[in-house]
Amino acid sequence: LQLTDETIKLISDIYTEMYTFLEQGMSPLRDSERRFFQAKLQRMTTRMETIAADAIFEDIHVANGSNRMLKLHVNSGDIQETLEIKLPDLRPKSLNFDSSSINVHSVDGCEGSLSPIQAILESLNSRRTQLIGTQARLEDILYRLEKQLDDTNHLRPLIRAPDLAMRTAAVVKEQISTDKQGAIAAQIESLHQDAKHLVS
């Protein structure tokens, strides 16, 4: 979840930079400057494709469309939960972005390209909001697993630590299997063994 969120942020930053370039293109510019903008947009597009392809966690691609859904099954004592994690496809073409369709050689071309990029930015922001909700639910499940082991109530602050992804991986690392639809099922077999990972 943290890797996916960071990937969305990186790509959002690139689209924001594009938006700024296009705003500058609405001002009088030399032809050489506009050619530079066009080449820059193409490099940005290539960079976003690379970022989406390189976002991999535990051999799972989380941002290039090859995996659309992960499922985490938790069955431990009174805790029986299924968490579905929707993974975004952040490749430019999947976001309906084509740098070749953007004409930075004219003021009108730059102005006409602002709205589509703004729509992409709004979509990416919505995806980040959904991830925050999913992460909050995952934190709650992990907290309940820890509390099931220890009722001292001193473990909850640990769930808020930035190493959530690493600690979640420790719980499910050896229990991941892939079904025919490409979903990931993680069965937590032993609460005692899992707790050793969670509190380490």
Rosetta blueprint (number, residue, H / E / L):
1 L L
2 Q H
3 L H
4 T H
5 D H
6 E H
7 T H
8 I H
9 K H
10 L H
11 I H
12 S H
13 D H
14 I H
15 Y H
16 T H
17 E H
18 M H
19 Y H
20 T H
21 F H
22 L H
23 E H
24 Q H
25 G L
26 M L
27 S L
28 P L
29 L L
30 R L
31 D H
32 S H
33 E H
34 R H
35 R H
36 F H
37 F H
38 Q H
39 A H
40 K H
41 L H
42 Q H
43 R H
44 M H
45 T H
46 T H
47 R H
48 M H
49 E H
50 T H
51 I H
52 A H
53 A H
54 D H
55 A L
56 I E
57 F E
58 E L
59 D L
60 I E
61 H E
62 V L
63 A L
64 N E
65 G L
66 S L
67 N L
68 R L
69 M E
70 L E
71 K E
72 L E
73 H E
74 V E
75 N E
76 S E
77 G L
78 D L
79 I E
80 Q E
81 E E
82 T E
83 L E
84 E E
85 I E
86 K E
87 L L
88 P L
89 D E
90 L L
91 R L
92 P H
93 K H
94 S H
95 L H
96 N L
97 F L
98 D L
99 S H
100 S H
101 S H
102 I L
103 N L
104 V L
105 H L
106 S L
107 V H
108 D H
109 G H
110 C H
111 E H
112 G H
113 S H
114 L H
115 S H
116 P H
117 I H
118 Q H
119 A H
120 I H
121 L H
122 E H
123 S H
124 L H
125 N H
126 S H
127 R H
128 R H
129 T H
130 Q H
131 L H
132 I H
133 G H
134 T H
135 Q H
136 A H
137 R H
138 L H
139 E H
140 D H
141 I H
142 L H
143 Y H
144 R H
145 L H
146 E H
147 K H
148 Q H
149 L H
150 D L
151 D L
152 T L
153 N L
154 H L
155 L L
156 R H
157 P H
158 L H
159 I H
160 R L
161 A L
162 P L
163 D L
164 L H
165 A H
166 M H
167 R H
168 T H
169 A H
170 A H
171 V H
172 V H
173 K H
174 E H
175 Q H
176 I E
177 S E
178 T E
179 D L
180 K L
181 Q L
182 G L
183 A L
184 I E
185 A E
186 A E
187 Q E
188 I L
189 E L
190 S L
191 L H
192 H H
193 Q H
194 D H
195 A H
196 K H
197 H H
198 L H
199 V L
200 S L
